Amino acid sequence: MKKLNVLLIIGIIVPTVLFTSCKKDEETDNPPDQTTGEFIDNRDNQVYKWVKIGNQTWFAENLNIGTQIQNIIEMNNNNIIEKYCYNNDGSNCEIYGGLYQWDEMMQYDTTSSNKGICPNGWRLPTNEDWNTLINNLGGAEVAGGKMKKVGTEYWDNSNIATNSSGFSALPSGARSGNDNLFFGISMGAYIYSSSEYDNEKANYLLLRSEGSETNINKNKKTYGRAVRCIKE
């Protein structure tokens, strides 16, 4: 994610091409022949990459929206989007995105596939969305390798990845819902689904460093996990 700095120029004639470029960045519709692009979240002017995979269009980065709170604090329904940053270090949110409890991500609405904390025009993925993506990439045994960012700059040395899909998953780790501690950075990506398992548990997509497989797991909603958005 990167911030868009807005420059106000007064009394200067700016070439038309500048405005044309800015307008293109703000558009959320996919150009007919383009499978990647950028989207500006006008809530905080952050710029996110997106990628089209099959008939789905996904964020190619984890969402990073909200006010950082410490890991020992539970998120509340207070009309403020709150996030955890791994090890309480804000720079990790800039790289890996924020970590959110399920209820906070959903904005305290249990309706599957709702908008939640995603920007306008985007929504939270369901189990069905995740399974469609996995099937488009050849099935659970190989899809994980096609979704992970290559190399060991972020992932552990055991990383097996091609990122042929452009999904560019990073090992953002998580915040435990049991002892409030952080775990798993460089080793795993844990990305929430909006499909709940039951009143206490929710589903999430799991990608591990050492394998090419992926699967959908379940755990307590109080865990802090990464969030991806899918286009409505």
C-alpha positions as CSV (number, residue, x, y, z in Angstrom):
1,M,0.0,0.0,0.0
2,K,1.1,3.5,-0.6
3,K,-0.3,6.9,0.3
4,L,-1.4,9.3,-2.5
5,N,-0.3,12.8,-1.8
6,V,-2.7,15.4,-3.3
7,L,-1.0,18.6,-4.6
8,L,-3.2,21.6,-5.0
9,I,-1.9,23.9,-7.7
10,I,-3.3,27.5,-7.9
11,G,-2.8,29.8,-10.8
12,I,-0.9,27.4,-12.9
13,I,-2.0,25.9,-16.1
14,V,-1.4,22.1,-15.9
15,P,-1.3,20.0,-19.0
16,T,-4.4,18.0,-19.7
17,V,-2.5,14.8,-19.7
18,L,-2.0,15.1,-15.9
19,F,-5.7,15.2,-15.3
20,T,-6.2,12.3,-17.6
21,S,-3.7,10.2,-15.7
22,C,-5.3,11.0,-12.3
23,K,-8.8,10.2,-13.6
24,K,-7.6,6.8,-14.9
25,D,-6.2,5.9,-11.4
26,E,-9.5,6.7,-9.8
27,E,-11.6,4.5,-12.0
28,T,-12.6,1.2,-10.5
29,D,-13.9,-0.5,-13.7
30,N,-11.5,-2.8,-15.4
31,P,-10.4,-1.7,-18.8
32,P,-11.4,-4.4,-21.3
33,D,-7.9,-5.7,-22.0
34,Q,-6.3,-5.0,-18.7
35,T,-5.9,-7.7,-15.9
36,T,-4.1,-5.5,-13.3
37,G,-4.3,-2.0,-12.2
38,E,-4.6,0.3,-9.1
39,F,-7.5,1.6,-7.0
40,I,-7.5,4.6,-4.8
41,D,-9.4,4.2,-1.5
42,N,-10.8,7.7,-1.0
43,R,-11.2,7.2,2.7
44,D,-7.5,7.7,3.3
45,N,-6.0,8.0,-0.2
46,Q,-4.2,4.7,0.0
47,V,-3.5,3.1,-3.4
48,Y,-4.0,-0.7,-3.8
49,K,-3.1,-2.9,-6.6
50,W,-5.8,-5.2,-8.0
51,V,-5.6,-8.3,-10.3
52,K,-8.3,-10.1,-12.4
53,I,-8.2,-13.9,-12.0
54,G,-10.8,-15.7,-14.1
55,N,-14.0,-13.7,-13.7
56,Q,-13.0,-12.4,-10.3
57,T,-11.2,-9.1,-9.5
58,W,-9.2,-9.2,-6.2
59,F,-7.1,-6.8,-4.3
60,A,-3.5,-7.8,-4.9
61,E,-2.5,-6.5,-1.5
62,N,-4.0,-6.9,2.0
63,L,-6.3,-4.1,3.2
64,N,-4.7,-1.5,5.5
65,I,-7.4,0.8,6.9
66,G,-8.1,2.1,10.4
67,T,-6.6,3.2,13.6
68,Q,-3.9,1.1,15.1
69,I,-4.5,-0.4,18.6
70,Q,-2.3,-2.6,20.8
71,N,-2.5,-6.3,20.7
72,I,-3.8,-6.5,24.3
73,I,-6.9,-4.5,23.4
74,E,-10.1,-6.2,22.0
75,M,-11.7,-4.4,19.1
76,N,-15.1,-2.7,19.7
77,N,-18.1,-1.6,17.8
78,N,-17.4,2.1,18.3
79,N,-17.8,3.4,14.7
80,I,-14.0,3.5,14.4
81,I,-12.2,1.0,12.2
82,E,-9.4,-0.5,14.3
83,K,-6.5,-2.6,13.3
84,Y,-3.5,-4.5,14.8
85,C,-0.1,-4.2,13.3
86,Y,2.2,-7.2,13.7
87,N,4.4,-6.8,16.9
88,N,2.6,-3.4,17.4
89,D,4.9,-2.0,14.7
90,G,3.1,0.3,12.3
91,S,5.6,-0.3,9.6
92,N,4.4,-3.9,9.4
93,C,0.9,-2.7,8.5
94,E,2.5,-0.7,5.6
95,I,4.0,-4.0,4.3
96,Y,1.6,-6.7,5.2
97,G,-1.7,-4.8,5.8
98,G,-3.7,-4.6,9.0
99,L,-4.9,-7.6,11.1
100,Y,-8.5,-7.5,12.1
101,Q,-10.9,-9.5,14.3
102,W,-13.7,-11.1,12.3
103,D,-16.5,-8.9,13.9
104,E,-14.5,-5.8,13.2
105,M,-13.8,-6.8,9.6
106,M,-17.6,-7.5,9.2
107,Q,-18.5,-4.2,10.9
108,Y,-20.6,-6.2,13.3
109,D,-22.9,-7.5,10.6
110,T,-22.8,-11.3,10.2
111,T,-24.2,-11.2,6.6
112,S,-21.9,-13.2,4.4
113,S,-20.3,-11.3,1.5
114,N,-21.1,-7.9,3.0
115,K,-18.9,-4.8,2.4
116,G,-17.5,-4.7,5.9
117,I,-14.4,-2.6,6.0
118,C,-13.8,-2.8,2.3
119,P,-14.1,0.4,0.2
120,N,-17.1,1.2,-1.9
121,G,-17.3,-1.0,-5.0
122,W,-15.6,-3.9,-3.1
123,R,-16.8,-6.5,-0.6
124,L,-15.5,-9.2,1.6
125,P,-14.9,-12.7,0.1
126,T,-17.0,-15.7,1.0
127,N,-15.9,-19.4,1.2
128,E,-17.5,-19.7,-2.3
129,D,-15.3,-16.9,-3.6
130,W,-12.2,-18.5,-2.2
131,N,-13.1,-21.9,-3.6
132,T,-13.8,-20.3,-7.1
133,L,-10.3,-18.8,-7.0
134,I,-8.7,-22.0,-5.8
135,N,-10.4,-24.0,-8.6
136,N,-9.4,-21.4,-11.2
137,L,-5.8,-22.0,-10.2
138,G,-5.9,-25.8,-10.5
139,G,-7.2,-26.9,-7.2
140,A,-6.2,-26.9,-3.5
141,E,-3.0,-28.9,-4.0
142,V,-1.3,-26.3,-6.3
143,A,-3.2,-23.0,-5.9
144,G,-1.3,-21.8,-2.9
145,G,2.0,-21.7,-4.8
146,K,0.3,-19.7,-7.6
147,M,-1.0,-17.2,-5.0
148,K,2.1,-16.5,-3.0
149,K,4.7,-13.8,-3.7
150,V,8.0,-15.4,-4.8
151,G,11.3,-15.4,-3.1
152,T,12.4,-15.1,0.6
153,E,12.3,-11.3,1.1
154,Y,9.1,-11.8,3.1
155,W,8.5,-15.5,3.1
156,D,10.6,-18.0,5.0
157,N,13.4,-19.8,3.1
158,S,11.1,-22.8,2.6
159,N,8.8,-20.8,0.3
160,I,7.5,-22.6,-2.7
161,A,5.8,-20.1,-5.0
162,T,5.4,-18.9,-8.6
163,N,2.8,-16.1,-8.0
164,S,1.6,-16.9,-11.5
165,S,-1.9,-15.6,-10.6
166,G,-0.6,-12.2,-9.5
167,F,-2.4,-12.5,-6.1
168,S,0.9,-11.8,-4.4
169,A,0.1,-13.2,-1.0
170,L,2.4,-12.1,1.8
171,P,3.0,-14.0,5.2
172,S,1.3,-11.5,7.3
173,G,1.0,-13.7,10.4
174,A,-1.8,-13.2,12.9
175,R,-2.8,-12.1,16.3
176,S,-3.9,-14.9,18.6
177,G,-7.4,-14.9,20.0
178,N,-6.3,-17.0,23.0
179,D,-3.4,-15.0,24.5
180,N,-3.4,-11.9,22.3
181,L,0.2,-12.7,21.0
182,F,1.4,-12.3,17.4
183,F,2.6,-15.4,15.5
184,G,3.4,-16.7,12.0
185,I,5.0,-13.7,10.2
186,S,7.2,-15.0,7.3
187,M,5.6,-18.5,7.7
188,G,1.9,-18.1,7.0
189,A,-0.9,-16.0,5.4
190,Y,-4.2,-16.2,7.2
191,I,-6.9,-14.3,5.2
192,Y,-10.4,-14.1,6.5
193,S,-13.6,-15.3,4.8
194,S,-16.9,-13.5,5.5
195,S,-18.5,-16.9,5.9
196,E,-18.8,-17.7,9.6
197,Y,-18.5,-21.3,10.9
198,D,-20.7,-20.8,13.9
199,N,-21.3,-18.1,16.6
200,E,-17.7,-18.3,17.9
201,K,-15.7,-19.3,14.9
202,A,-15.1,-18.0,11.3
203,N,-13.4,-19.4,8.2
204,Y,-10.1,-18.2,6.7
205,L,-7.8,-19.1,3.9
206,L,-4.5,-20.5,4.9
207,L,-1.2,-20.4,2.9
208,R,2.0,-21.8,4.3
209,S,5.5,-21.1,3.3
210,E,6.7,-24.6,2.7
211,G,3.9,-25.9,0.4
212,S,2.0,-25.2,-2.7
213,E,-1.4,-26.2,-1.3
214,T,-4.0,-24.1,0.3
215,N,-7.1,-24.8,2.3
216,I,-9.9,-23.1,4.3
217,N,-9.7,-23.5,8.0
218,K,-11.7,-22.2,11.0
219,N,-10.9,-20.6,14.3
220,K,-12.1,-18.1,16.9
221,K,-13.4,-14.8,15.5
222,T,-11.2,-13.0,18.1
223,Y,-8.1,-13.9,16.1
224,G,-6.6,-10.9,14.1
225,R,-6.1,-11.9,10.5
226,A,-5.4,-10.2,7.1
227,V,-8.2,-9.1,4.8
228,R,-8.5,-9.1,1.0
229,C,-11.4,-7.4,-0.9
230,I,-13.1,-8.7,-4.0
231,K,-14.9,-6.5,-6.5
232,E,-18.6,-6.4,-6.3
